[in-house]
Amino acid sequence: MAYLSPDFLESDEARPIRILSEYLEPLRRFKDQKIQDTVVFFGSARVDSRERAERALQTLRARGVRNADEHYQRELKKSRELARLLTSWSLTLQSENHRFVVTSGGGPGIMEAANRGAREAGGKTIGLNIRLPFEQGANPYITEGLQFEFHYFFMRKFWFAYLAKALVIFPGGFGTCDELFEILTLVQTDKLSKKIEVILYGRDYWSHVLHFKPMAEWGAIAEADLGLLTKCDTPAEAFERLRAHLVTHHLEPATPQEAAAPGIAKTRG
């Protein structure tokens, strides 16, 4: 039978089937586990490598930071603590579905810390992994049945974007910025029928990496677009921003579609 033939399913002709599978199979699992919506944590998969850890410590020492080793360890724990705070709060909400589930790219580093914090709080937590030739391997803190491995980046992005009610962007590289700009573009062009909070975690890092003001001055973006981003430096500050946003805009879903599990956001136009 064709649908049982590995040779056919892995062929060029079967690519549409593989793409559709990366929509339908996650959809089934989200329904089974009653996942209504998510808060997505993005950040580097590389931050936990020994080489980069040592480089970060050297940078802190060069800046004159006392007890640089302890400082760096505290920085790595912030994603974990924020995920724990968010999940503990979400578990107090009255709902038959799981709300604002902490979701990451499923890999190590910042992503692992987010999944770990959510798991330690007793909640479900999702990992949307991607098959890569390096760096990416699923971390051990993802809830059983909610660990996904995608082949197609665009299908992975779909599941990030259309369940998320907020994003927390920790320091990261090209992949992290790619996800950030994907969401900003959808929000800016009014393609999503929901309001998404986008938090850049770590003012020092993001103030050096991204400068949006000149884009507004040149007319490439509207002045109001600068308000699409919020910067935070502590788990408590970020949590208060997230909670206020989620209570104000998403505690009561705007449409029956978003009240379902999964509550896939409606696309405008």
DRENPA-3360 file (N, C-alpha, C; in nm, 2 decimals, always signed):
BEGIN
1 = MAYLSPDF = +0.08/-0.12/+0.00/+0.00/+0.00/+0.00/+0.09/+0.12/+0.00 ~ +0.05/+0.22/-0.08/+0.13/+0.34/-0.09/+0.16/+0.41/+0.04 ~ +0.06/+0.42/+0.13/+0.07/+0.50/+0.25/+0.16/+0.42/+0.35 ~ +0.19/+0.30/+0.32/+0.28/+0.22/+0.41/+0.42/+0.20/+0.35 ~ +0.44/+0.26/+0.23/+0.57/+0.25/+0.16/+0.67/+0.36/+0.20 ~ +0.78/+0.32/+0.27/+0.88/+0.43/+0.31/+0.94/+0.49/+0.18 ~ +0.96/+0.41/+0.08/+1.02/+0.47/-0.04/+0.94/+0.58/-0.10 ~ +0.81/+0.55/-0.10/+0.71/+0.65/-0.16/+0.71/+0.77/-0.06;
9 = LESDEARP = +0.69/+0.75/+0.07/+0.67/+0.86/+0.16/+0.79/+0.95/+0.17 ~ +0.91/+0.90/+0.14/+1.03/+0.98/+0.14/+1.07/+1.03/+0.00 ~ +0.98/+1.02/-0.09/+1.01/+1.06/-0.23/+0.97/+1.21/-0.25 ~ +1.01/+1.27/-0.36/+0.98/+1.41/-0.39/+0.82/+1.42/-0.41 ~ +0.77/+1.32/-0.47/+0.62/+1.32/-0.50/+0.54/+1.33/-0.37 ~ +0.59/+1.27/-0.26/+0.51/+1.26/-0.14/+0.54/+1.38/-0.05 ~ +0.61/+1.48/-0.09/+0.64/+1.60/-0.01/+0.52/+1.66/+0.05 ~ +0.41/+1.68/-0.03/+0.29/+1.74/+0.03/+0.23/+1.66/+0.14;
17 = IRILSEYL = +0.24/+1.53/+0.13/+0.20/+1.44/+0.24/+0.28/+1.47/+0.37 ~ +0.41/+1.48/+0.35/+0.50/+1.50/+0.47/+0.47/+1.64/+0.53 ~ +0.44/+1.74/+0.45/+0.41/+1.87/+0.50/+0.28/+1.87/+0.58 ~ +0.18/+1.80/+0.52/+0.05/+1.79/+0.59/+0.06/+1.71/+0.72 ~ +0.15/+1.61/+0.72/+0.17/+1.53/+0.84/+0.22/+1.62/+0.96 ~ +0.30/+1.72/+0.92/+0.35/+1.81/+1.03/+0.25/+1.91/+1.08 ~ +0.14/+1.91/+1.02/+0.02/+1.99/+1.07/-0.07/+1.89/+1.15 ~ -0.11/+1.78/+1.08/-0.21/+1.70/+1.14/-0.17/+1.62/+1.26;
25 = EPLRRFKD = -0.05/+1.57/+1.26/+0.00/+1.49/+1.37/+0.02/+1.57/+1.50 ~ +0.08/+1.69/+1.50/+0.08/+1.78/+1.61/-0.06/+1.82/+1.66 ~ -0.15/+1.85/+1.56/-0.28/+1.89/+1.59/-0.35/+1.78/+1.68 ~ -0.33/+1.65/+1.64/-0.39/+1.54/+1.71/-0.34/+1.54/+1.85 ~ -0.21/+1.55/+1.87/-0.15/+1.54/+2.00/-0.19/+1.66/+2.09 ~ -0.20/+1.78/+2.04/-0.24/+1.89/+2.11/-0.39/+1.88/+2.16 ~ -0.47/+1.82/+2.08/-0.61/+1.79/+2.11/-0.61/+1.69/+2.23 ~ -0.54/+1.58/+2.21/-0.54/+1.47/+2.31/-0.49/+1.53/+2.45;
33 = QKIQDTVV = -0.40/+1.62/+2.45/-0.34/+1.67/+2.58/-0.41/+1.80/+2.62 ~ -0.51/+1.84/+2.55/-0.59/+1.96/+2.58/-0.50/+2.09/+2.60 ~ -0.42/+2.11/+2.50/-0.33/+2.23/+2.50/-0.41/+2.34/+2.43 ~ -0.45/+2.44/+2.50/-0.53/+2.55/+2.44/-0.43/+2.66/+2.38 ~ -0.34/+2.71/+2.45/-0.25/+2.81/+2.40/-0.11/+2.81/+2.47 ~ -0.02/+2.89/+2.43/+0.12/+2.88/+2.48/+0.18/+3.02/+2.50 ~ +0.29/+3.01/+2.57/+0.38/+3.12/+2.58/+0.52/+3.07/+2.54 ~ +0.58/+3.13/+2.44/+0.69/+3.07/+2.38/+0.82/+3.14/+2.43;
41 = FFGSARVD = +0.92/+3.06/+2.47/+1.05/+3.11/+2.51/+1.15/+3.07/+2.40 ~ +1.21/+3.18/+2.34/+1.32/+3.16/+2.24/+1.45/+3.20/+2.30 ~ +1.56/+3.13/+2.26/+1.69/+3.17/+2.30/+1.79/+3.07/+2.25 ~ +1.92/+3.10/+2.26/+2.02/+3.02/+2.20/+2.03/+2.88/+2.25 ~ +2.05/+2.79/+2.15/+2.08/+2.65/+2.19/+2.23/+2.63/+2.23 ~ +2.31/+2.73/+2.20/+2.45/+2.72/+2.22/+2.50/+2.77/+2.36 ~ +2.42/+2.83/+2.43/+2.47/+2.90/+2.55/+2.53/+2.80/+2.66 ~ +2.50/+2.67/+2.65/+2.54/+2.58/+2.75/+2.67/+2.51/+2.71;
49 = SRERAERA = +2.73/+2.54/+2.60/+2.86/+2.48/+2.56/+2.97/+2.54/+2.65 ~ +3.07/+2.46/+2.68/+3.17/+2.50/+2.77/+3.25/+2.62/+2.71 ~ +3.28/+2.61/+2.58/+3.35/+2.72/+2.52/+3.28/+2.85/+2.54 ~ +3.15/+2.85/+2.51/+3.07/+2.98/+2.52/+3.05/+3.02/+2.67 ~ +3.04/+2.93/+2.75/+3.03/+2.96/+2.90/+3.15/+3.03/+2.94 ~ +3.27/+2.98/+2.91/+3.40/+3.04/+2.95/+3.41/+3.17/+2.88 ~ +3.37/+3.19/+2.76/+3.38/+3.32/+2.69/+3.29/+3.42/+2.76 ~ +3.17/+3.38/+2.80/+3.08/+3.47/+2.87/+3.14/+3.51/+3.01;
57 = LQTLRARG = +3.20/+3.42/+3.08/+3.26/+3.45/+3.20/+3.37/+3.55/+3.18 ~ +3.45/+3.53/+3.08/+3.56/+3.62/+3.05/+3.51/+3.77/+3.02 ~ +3.40/+3.77/+2.95/+3.34/+3.90/+2.92/+3.29/+3.97/+3.05 ~ +3.23/+3.90/+3.14/+3.18/+3.95/+3.27/+3.30/+4.00/+3.35 ~ +3.41/+3.92/+3.35/+3.53/+3.96/+3.43/+3.59/+4.09/+3.37 ~ +3.59/+4.10/+3.24/+3.64/+4.21/+3.17/+3.56/+4.34/+3.20 ~ +3.43/+4.32/+3.23/+3.35/+4.44/+3.26/+3.36/+4.48/+3.41 ~ +3.44/+4.40/+3.48/+3.46/+4.43/+3.62/+3.35/+4.37/+3.71;
65 = VRNADEHY = +3.27/+4.28/+3.66/+3.17/+4.22/+3.74/+3.23/+4.13/+3.85 ~ +3.20/+4.15/+3.98/+3.25/+4.07/+4.08/+3.18/+3.94/+4.09 ~ +3.25/+3.84/+4.13/+3.19/+3.70/+4.14/+3.13/+3.66/+4.00 ~ +3.21/+3.67/+3.90/+3.15/+3.65/+3.76/+3.09/+3.52/+3.75 ~ +3.15/+3.41/+3.81/+3.10/+3.28/+3.79/+2.96/+3.27/+3.85 ~ +2.94/+3.32/+3.97/+2.81/+3.31/+4.03/+2.71/+3.40/+3.95 ~ +2.76/+3.51/+3.90/+2.67/+3.60/+3.82/+2.62/+3.53/+3.69 ~ +2.71/+3.46/+3.63/+2.67/+3.39/+3.50/+2.58/+3.27/+3.53;
73 = QRELKKSR = +2.60/+3.20/+3.64/+2.50/+3.10/+3.68/+2.36/+3.15/+3.71 ~ +2.36/+3.27/+3.77/+2.23/+3.33/+3.80/+2.16/+3.37/+3.66 ~ +2.24/+3.42/+3.57/+2.18/+3.45/+3.44/+2.12/+3.33/+3.37 ~ +2.18/+3.22/+3.38/+2.13/+3.10/+3.32/+2.00/+3.04/+3.38 ~ +1.98/+3.08/+3.51/+1.87/+3.03/+3.58/+1.74/+3.12/+3.56 ~ +1.76/+3.23/+3.49/+1.64/+3.33/+3.48/+1.53/+3.27/+3.39 ~ +1.57/+3.20/+3.28/+1.47/+3.14/+3.20/+1.39/+3.04/+3.28 ~ +1.46/+2.96/+3.35/+1.40/+2.85/+3.44/+1.30/+2.91/+3.54;
81 = ELARLLTS = +1.35/+3.02/+3.60/+1.26/+3.08/+3.71/+1.14/+3.15/+3.65 ~ +1.15/+3.22/+3.54/+1.04/+3.28/+3.47/+0.94/+3.17/+3.43 ~ +0.98/+3.06/+3.37/+0.89/+2.96/+3.33/+0.82/+2.90/+3.45 ~ +0.89/+2.88/+3.56/+0.83/+2.83/+3.68/+0.72/+2.92/+3.73 ~ +0.75/+3.05/+3.74/+0.65/+3.15/+3.78/+0.53/+3.15/+3.70 ~ +0.55/+3.15/+3.57/+0.44/+3.15/+3.47/+0.35/+3.03/+3.48 ~ +0.42/+2.91/+3.49/+0.34/+2.79/+3.50/+0.27/+2.77/+3.63 ~ +0.33/+2.81/+3.74/+0.26/+2.81/+3.87/+0.13/+2.89/+3.87;
89 = WSLTLQSE = +0.14/+3.01/+3.81/+0.02/+3.09/+3.80/-0.08/+3.03/+3.70 ~ -0.04/+2.98/+3.59/-0.14/+2.92/+3.49/-0.21/+2.80/+3.55 ~ -0.15/+2.73/+3.64/-0.22/+2.62/+3.70/-0.33/+2.66/+3.80 ~ -0.33/+2.78/+3.84/-0.44/+2.83/+3.92/-0.56/+2.87/+3.85 ~ -0.55/+2.88/+3.71/-0.67/+2.93/+3.63/-0.77/+2.82/+3.62 ~ -0.90/+2.86/+3.62/-1.01/+2.77/+3.61/-1.03/+2.74/+3.46 ~ -0.99/+2.62/+3.41/-1.01/+2.59/+3.27/-1.00/+2.44/+3.26 ~ -1.08/+2.38/+3.16/-1.07/+2.24/+3.13/-0.95/+2.21/+3.04;
97 = NHRFVVTS = -0.89/+2.32/+2.99/-0.78/+2.30/+2.90/-0.65/+2.36/+2.97 ~ -0.54/+2.33/+2.92/-0.41/+2.38/+2.97/-0.38/+2.51/+2.90 ~ -0.37/+2.62/+2.98/-0.35/+2.75/+2.94/-0.21/+2.80/+2.95 ~ -0.17/+2.88/+2.85/-0.04/+2.95/+2.85/+0.08/+2.85/+2.88 ~ +0.08/+2.74/+2.81/+0.18/+2.64/+2.83/+0.32/+2.68/+2.78 ~ +0.42/+2.67/+2.87/+0.55/+2.71/+2.83/+0.60/+2.62/+2.72 ~ +0.65/+2.69/+2.61/+0.69/+2.62/+2.49/+0.83/+2.67/+2.45 ~ +0.91/+2.58/+2.41/+1.04/+2.62/+2.36/+1.08/+2.54/+2.23;
105 = GGGPGIME = +1.19/+2.57/+2.18/+1.24/+2.50/+2.06/+1.29/+2.36/+2.09 ~ +1.28/+2.32/+2.22/+1.30/+2.18/+2.25/+1.45/+2.14/+2.28 ~ +1.54/+2.24/+2.25/+1.68/+2.20/+2.26/+1.74/+2.24/+2.39 ~ +1.88/+2.25/+2.40/+1.95/+2.28/+2.52/+1.95/+2.43/+2.55 ~ +2.03/+2.47/+2.65/+2.05/+2.61/+2.68/+1.93/+2.68/+2.73 ~ +1.89/+2.79/+2.68/+1.77/+2.87/+2.73/+1.65/+2.78/+2.72 ~ +1.64/+2.71/+2.61/+1.52/+2.63/+2.58/+1.50/+2.52/+2.69 ~ +1.61/+2.45/+2.72/+1.60/+2.35/+2.83/+1.57/+2.41/+2.96;
113 = AANRGARE = +1.62/+2.53/+2.99/+1.59/+2.60/+3.12/+1.44/+2.63/+3.13 ~ +1.38/+2.67/+3.02/+1.24/+2.71/+3.02/+1.15/+2.58/+3.04 ~ +1.18/+2.47/+2.97/+1.11/+2.35/+2.99/+1.13/+2.30/+3.13 ~ +1.25/+2.31/+3.18/+1.27/+2.26/+3.32/+1.19/+2.33/+3.42 ~ +1.19/+2.47/+3.41/+1.12/+2.55/+3.51/+0.97/+2.51/+3.51 ~ +0.91/+2.49/+3.39/+0.77/+2.46/+3.38/+0.74/+2.32/+3.44 ~ +0.83/+2.23/+3.41/+0.81/+2.10/+3.46/+0.82/+2.09/+3.62 ~ +0.92/+2.17/+3.67/+0.94/+2.17/+3.81/+0.81/+2.24/+3.88;
121 = AGGKTIGL = +0.74/+2.32/+3.81/+0.62/+2.38/+3.87/+0.50/+2.29/+3.86 ~ +0.52/+2.17/+3.79/+0.41/+2.07/+3.78/+0.32/+2.09/+3.66 ~ +0.36/+2.17/+3.56/+0.28/+2.19/+3.45/+0.33/+2.11/+3.32 ~ +0.25/+2.11/+3.22/+0.29/+2.05/+3.10/+0.38/+2.15/+3.03 ~ +0.47/+2.10/+2.94/+0.56/+2.19/+2.87/+0.60/+2.13/+2.74 ~ +0.61/+2.21/+2.63/+0.62/+2.17/+2.50/+0.76/+2.19/+2.44 ~ +0.80/+2.10/+2.36/+0.93/+2.12/+2.28/+0.91/+2.10/+2.13 ~ +0.92/+2.21/+2.05/+0.90/+2.20/+1.91/+1.04/+2.20/+1.85;
129 = NIRLPFEQ = +1.09/+2.08/+1.84/+1.23/+2.06/+1.79/+1.24/+2.06/+1.64 ~ +1.36/+2.08/+1.59/+1.39/+2.08/+1.45/+1.51/+1.99/+1.42 ~ +1.50/+1.91/+1.32/+1.62/+1.83/+1.29/+1.73/+1.91/+1.22 ~ +1.84/+1.92/+1.29/+1.95/+2.00/+1.24/+2.08/+1.91/+1.24 ~ +2.18/+1.95/+1.16/+2.30/+1.87/+1.15/+2.39/+1.89/+1.28 ~ +2.36/+2.00/+1.36/+2.44/+2.02/+1.48/+2.35/+2.09/+1.58 ~ +2.40/+2.10/+1.70/+2.34/+2.18/+1.81/+2.22/+2.12/+1.87 ~ +2.12/+2.09/+1.79/+1.99/+2.07/+1.84/+1.96/+1.92/+1.88;
137 = GANPYITE = +1.93/+1.90/+2.01/+1.89/+1.77/+2.05/+1.78/+1.79/+2.16 ~ +1.68/+1.71/+2.16/+1.57/+1.73/+2.26/+1.62/+1.72/+2.40 ~ +1.58/+1.82/+2.48/+1.61/+1.82/+2.62/+1.52/+1.72/+2.70 ~ +1.56/+1.68/+2.82/+1.48/+1.58/+2.89/+1.36/+1.63/+2.97 ~ +1.33/+1.76/+2.97/+1.23/+1.81/+3.05/+1.09/+1.83/+2.98 ~ +1.09/+1.80/+2.86/+0.96/+1.82/+2.78/+0.86/+1.71/+2.83 ~ +0.73/+1.75/+2.84/+0.63/+1.65/+2.87/+0.62/+1.54/+2.77 ~ +0.60/+1.42/+2.82/+0.58/+1.30/+2.73/+0.46/+1.33/+2.64;
145 = GLQFEFHY = +0.48/+1.30/+2.51/+0.38/+1.32/+2.42/+0.38/+1.46/+2.36 ~ +0.46/+1.56/+2.41/+0.46/+1.69/+2.36/+0.60/+1.73/+2.31 ~ +0.68/+1.63/+2.28/+0.81/+1.65/+2.22/+0.79/+1.62/+2.07 ~ +0.82/+1.72/+1.99/+0.80/+1.71/+1.84/+0.93/+1.73/+1.77 ~ +0.95/+1.67/+1.66/+1.06/+1.69/+1.58/+1.02/+1.72/+1.44 ~ +1.04/+1.84/+1.39/+1.00/+1.88/+1.26/+1.11/+1.88/+1.16 ~ +1.07/+1.85/+1.04/+1.17/+1.86/+0.93/+1.16/+2.00/+0.86 ~ +1.04/+2.05/+0.85/+1.01/+2.17/+0.78/+1.01/+2.29/+0.88;
153 = FFMRKFWF = +1.10/+2.39/+0.86/+1.10/+2.50/+0.95/+0.97/+2.58/+0.95 ~ +0.90/+2.59/+0.83/+0.78/+2.67/+0.82/+0.67/+2.61/+0.90 ~ +0.66/+2.47/+0.90/+0.56/+2.41/+0.98/+0.58/+2.42/+1.13 ~ +0.71/+2.42/+1.17/+0.74/+2.45/+1.31/+0.70/+2.59/+1.35 ~ +0.73/+2.68/+1.26/+0.70/+2.82/+1.28/+0.55/+2.84/+1.30 ~ +0.47/+2.76/+1.22/+0.33/+2.77/+1.23/+0.28/+2.74/+1.37 ~ +0.33/+2.63/+1.43/+0.29/+2.59/+1.56/+0.34/+2.69/+1.67 ~ +0.46/+2.75/+1.64/+0.50/+2.86/+1.74/+0.40/+2.98/+1.73;
161 = AYLAKALV = +0.37/+3.02/+1.61/+0.30/+3.15/+1.60/+0.15/+3.14/+1.63 ~ +0.08/+3.03/+1.59/-0.06/+3.03/+1.60/-0.12/+2.98/+1.73 ~ -0.03/+2.94/+1.82/-0.08/+2.90/+1.96/-0.03/+3.00/+2.06 ~ +0.07/+3.08/+2.02/+0.13/+3.17/+2.12/+0.05/+3.29/+2.15 ~ +0.04/+3.33/+2.28/-0.02/+3.45/+2.33/+0.09/+3.55/+2.37 ~ +0.21/+3.51/+2.39/+0.32/+3.59/+2.42/+0.45/+3.52/+2.39 ~ +0.55/+3.60/+2.37/+0.69/+3.55/+2.34/+0.79/+3.61/+2.44 ~ +0.88/+3.53/+2.49/+0.99/+3.59/+2.56/+1.12/+3.55/+2.49;
169 = IFPGGFGT = +1.19/+3.65/+2.44/+1.31/+3.63/+2.36/+1.44/+3.66/+2.44 ~ +1.50/+3.55/+2.48/+1.63/+3.56/+2.55/+1.74/+3.57/+2.45 ~ +1.86/+3.61/+2.50/+1.98/+3.63/+2.40/+2.00/+3.50/+2.32 ~ +2.01/+3.53/+2.19/+2.03/+3.42/+2.09/+2.09/+3.47/+1.96 ~ +2.10/+3.38/+1.87/+2.16/+3.41/+1.74/+2.07/+3.43/+1.63 ~ +2.11/+3.39/+1.51/+2.03/+3.40/+1.39/+1.89/+3.34/+1.40 ~ +1.89/+3.21/+1.46/+1.76/+3.14/+1.47/+1.66/+3.21/+1.56 ~ +1.71/+3.27/+1.67/+1.63/+3.34/+1.77/+1.57/+3.47/+1.70;
177 = CDELFEIL = +1.66/+3.54/+1.63/+1.62/+3.66/+1.56/+1.52/+3.63/+1.45 ~ +1.54/+3.52/+1.38/+1.45/+3.48/+1.28/+1.31/+3.46/+1.33 ~ +1.30/+3.39/+1.45/+1.16/+3.37/+1.51/+1.10/+3.50/+1.55 ~ +1.19/+3.59/+1.61/+1.14/+3.72/+1.65/+1.08/+3.80/+1.54 ~ +1.16/+3.81/+1.43/+1.11/+3.89/+1.32/+0.99/+3.83/+1.25 ~ +0.98/+3.70/+1.25/+0.86/+3.63/+1.19/+0.73/+3.68/+1.27 ~ +0.74/+3.68/+1.40/+0.62/+3.72/+1.48/+0.60/+3.87/+1.46 ~ +0.70/+3.95/+1.47/+0.68/+4.09/+1.45/+0.62/+4.13/+1.32;
185 = TLVQTDKL = +0.66/+4.06/+1.21/+0.60/+4.08/+1.08/+0.45/+4.05/+1.08 ~ +0.41/+3.94/+1.14/+0.27/+3.90/+1.15/+0.19/+4.00/+1.23 ~ +0.25/+4.05/+1.34/+0.18/+4.14/+1.42/+0.17/+4.28/+1.35 ~ +0.28/+4.32/+1.29/+0.28/+4.45/+1.23/+0.19/+4.46/+1.11 ~ +0.18/+4.35/+1.03/+0.09/+4.35/+0.91/-0.05/+4.31/+0.95 ~ -0.08/+4.30/+1.08/-0.22/+4.27/+1.12/-0.27/+4.14/+1.07 ~ -0.18/+4.04/+1.06/-0.22/+3.91/+1.01/-0.28/+3.82/+1.12 ~ -0.26/+3.85/+1.24/-0.31/+3.77/+1.35/-0.42/+3.85/+1.42;
193 = SKKIEVIL = -0.53/+3.78/+1.45/-0.64/+3.84/+1.52/-0.63/+3.85/+1.67 ~ -0.51/+3.83/+1.72/-0.48/+3.84/+1.86/-0.37/+3.94/+1.89 ~ -0.36/+3.98/+2.01/-0.25/+4.07/+2.05/-0.14/+3.99/+2.12 ~ -0.02/+4.00/+2.07/+0.09/+3.92/+2.13/+0.19/+4.01/+2.20 ~ +0.22/+3.98/+2.32/+0.33/+4.05/+2.39/+0.46/+3.99/+2.36 ~ +0.56/+4.08/+2.32/+0.69/+4.03/+2.28/+0.79/+4.10/+2.38 ~ +0.85/+4.01/+2.46/+0.95/+4.06/+2.56/+1.09/+4.02/+2.52 ~ +1.17/+4.12/+2.51/+1.32/+4.10/+2.49/+1.38/+4.09/+2.63;
201 = YGRDYWSH = +1.43/+3.97/+2.67/+1.48/+3.95/+2.80/+1.63/+3.98/+2.80 ~ +1.68/+4.08/+2.88/+1.82/+4.11/+2.88/+1.85/+4.24/+2.81 ~ +1.82/+4.36/+2.87/+1.84/+4.49/+2.81/+1.98/+4.51/+2.75 ~ +2.08/+4.46/+2.83/+2.22/+4.48/+2.79/+2.25/+4.42/+2.65 ~ +2.21/+4.29/+2.64/+2.23/+4.22/+2.52/+2.15/+4.28/+2.40 ~ +2.02/+4.30/+2.42/+1.94/+4.34/+2.31/+1.96/+4.48/+2.27 ~ +2.00/+4.57/+2.36/+2.03/+4.71/+2.33/+2.16/+4.72/+2.24 ~ +2.25/+4.62/+2.26/+2.37/+4.62/+2.17/+2.34/+4.56/+2.03;
209 = VLHFKPMA = +2.24/+4.46/+2.03/+2.22/+4.38/+1.91/+2.12/+4.45/+1.82 ~ +2.01/+4.50/+1.87/+1.90/+4.55/+1.79/+1.88/+4.70/+1.81 ~ +1.88/+4.78/+1.71/+1.85/+4.92/+1.72/+1.74/+4.95/+1.62 ~ +1.62/+4.97/+1.67/+1.50/+4.99/+1.58/+1.47/+5.13/+1.55 ~ +1.52/+5.22/+1.64/+1.49/+5.36/+1.63/+1.52/+5.42/+1.49 ~ +1.64/+5.39/+1.43/+1.67/+5.44/+1.30/+1.58/+5.39/+1.19 ~ +1.52/+5.27/+1.21/+1.42/+5.23/+1.11/+1.30/+5.31/+1.11 ~ +1.26/+5.36/+1.23/+1.14/+5.45/+1.23/+1.18/+5.59/+1.18;
217 = EWGAIAEA = +1.30/+5.63/+1.21/+1.34/+5.77/+1.16/+1.35/+5.77/+1.01 ~ +1.39/+5.66/+0.95/+1.40/+5.65/+0.80/+1.26/+5.62/+0.74 ~ +1.17/+5.59/+0.82/+1.03/+5.56/+0.76/+1.01/+5.42/+0.72 ~ +1.11/+5.33/+0.76/+1.09/+5.19/+0.72/+0.99/+5.12/+0.81 ~ +0.97/+5.16/+0.93/+0.86/+5.12/+1.02/+0.79/+5.24/+1.08 ~ +0.67/+5.22/+1.13/+0.60/+5.33/+1.19/+0.66/+5.35/+1.33 ~ +0.64/+5.47/+1.38/+0.69/+5.50/+1.52/+0.62/+5.41/+1.62 ~ +0.49/+5.38/+1.59/+0.41/+5.29/+1.68/+0.47/+5.15/+1.69;
225 = DLGLLTKC = +0.54/+5.11/+1.58/+0.59/+4.97/+1.58/+0.70/+4.95/+1.69 ~ +0.76/+5.06/+1.73/+0.86/+5.05/+1.84/+0.80/+5.00/+1.97 ~ +0.67/+5.02/+1.98/+0.60/+4.98/+2.10/+0.56/+4.83/+2.10 ~ +0.60/+4.76/+1.99/+0.57/+4.61/+1.99/+0.66/+4.53/+2.08 ~ +0.77/+4.60/+2.13/+0.87/+4.52/+2.20/+0.88/+4.59/+2.34 ~ +0.90/+4.50/+2.44/+0.92/+4.54/+2.58/+1.05/+4.47/+2.63 ~ +1.14/+4.54/+2.70/+1.26/+4.48/+2.75/+1.25/+4.46/+2.90 ~ +1.29/+4.35/+2.95/+1.29/+4.32/+3.09/+1.43/+4.26/+3.13;
233 = DTPAEAFE = +1.45/+4.26/+3.26/+1.58/+4.22/+3.31/+1.57/+4.11/+3.43 ~ +1.45/+4.10/+3.48/+1.44/+4.00/+3.59/+1.32/+3.91/+3.57 ~ +1.32/+3.79/+3.62/+1.20/+3.70/+3.61/+1.08/+3.77/+3.67 ~ +1.09/+3.84/+3.78/+0.97/+3.90/+3.84/+0.91/+4.01/+3.75 ~ +1.00/+4.09/+3.69/+0.95/+4.20/+3.60/+0.88/+4.14/+3.48 ~ +0.95/+4.04/+3.42/+0.89/+3.98/+3.30/+0.76/+3.90/+3.33 ~ +0.75/+3.84/+3.44/+0.63/+3.77/+3.48/+0.51/+3.86/+3.50 ~ +0.54/+3.98/+3.56/+0.43/+4.07/+3.58/+0.38/+4.13/+3.45;
241 = RLRAHLVT = +0.47/+4.15/+3.36/+0.43/+4.20/+3.22/+0.35/+4.09/+3.15 ~ +0.39/+3.97/+3.16/+0.32/+3.86/+3.10/+0.18/+3.84/+3.16 ~ +0.18/+3.83/+3.29/+0.05/+3.81/+3.36/-0.05/+3.92/+3.32 ~ -0.01/+4.05/+3.33/-0.10/+4.16/+3.30/-0.15/+4.15/+3.15 ~ -0.06/+4.11/+3.06/-0.10/+4.10/+2.92/-0.20/+3.98/+2.90 ~ -0.17/+3.87/+2.96/-0.25/+3.75/+2.94/-0.39/+3.77/+3.01 ~ -0.39/+3.83/+3.12/-0.52/+3.86/+3.19/-0.61/+3.95/+3.11 ~ -0.54/+4.06/+3.06/-0.61/+4.17/+2.99/-0.67/+4.12/+2.86;
249 = HHLEPATP = -0.59/+4.05/+2.78/-0.62/+4.02/+2.64/-0.66/+3.87/+2.61 ~ -0.63/+3.78/+2.70/-0.64/+3.64/+2.66/-0.71/+3.55/+2.77 ~ -0.74/+3.60/+2.88/-0.80/+3.51/+2.98/-0.93/+3.46/+2.94 ~ -1.01/+3.55/+2.87/-1.13/+3.51/+2.81/-1.11/+3.51/+2.66 ~ -1.10/+3.40/+2.59/-1.07/+3.39/+2.44/-1.17/+3.48/+2.37 ~ -1.12/+3.55/+2.26/-1.21/+3.64/+2.19/-1.30/+3.56/+2.09 ~ -1.26/+3.44/+2.05/-1.35/+3.36/+1.96/-1.36/+3.22/+2.00 ~ -1.47/+3.15/+1.96/-1.48/+3.01/+1.99/-1.36/+2.93/+1.95;
257 = QEAAAPGI = -1.30/+2.97/+1.83/-1.19/+2.90/+1.78/-1.07/+2.90/+1.87 ~ -1.04/+3.01/+1.94/-0.93/+3.03/+2.03/-0.96/+2.96/+2.16 ~ -1.09/+2.93/+2.19/-1.12/+2.87/+2.32/-1.11/+2.72/+2.31 ~ -1.09/+2.67/+2.19/-1.07/+2.52/+2.17/-0.93/+2.48/+2.21 ~ -0.91/+2.35/+2.20/-0.78/+2.29/+2.23/-0.74/+2.21/+2.11 ~ -0.64/+2.26/+2.03/-0.57/+2.38/+2.05/-0.64/+2.50/+1.99 ~ -0.62/+2.62/+2.06/-0.69/+2.74/+2.02/-0.61/+2.81/+1.91 ~ -0.61/+2.76/+1.79/-0.53/+2.82/+1.68/-0.59/+2.95/+1.64;
265 = AKTRG = -0.50/+3.06/+1.65/-0.55/+3.19/+1.62/-0.60/+3.21/+1.48 ~ -0.70/+3.29/+1.47/-0.75/+3.32/+1.33/-0.67/+3.42/+1.26 ~ -0.65/+3.40/+1.13/-0.57/+3.49/+1.05/-0.67/+3.59/+0.99 ~ -0.63/+3.72/+0.99/-0.71/+3.82/+0.93/-0.69/+3.82/+0.78 ~ -0.80/+3.85/+0.71/-0.80/+3.87/+0.57/-0.75/+3.76/+0.48;
% end
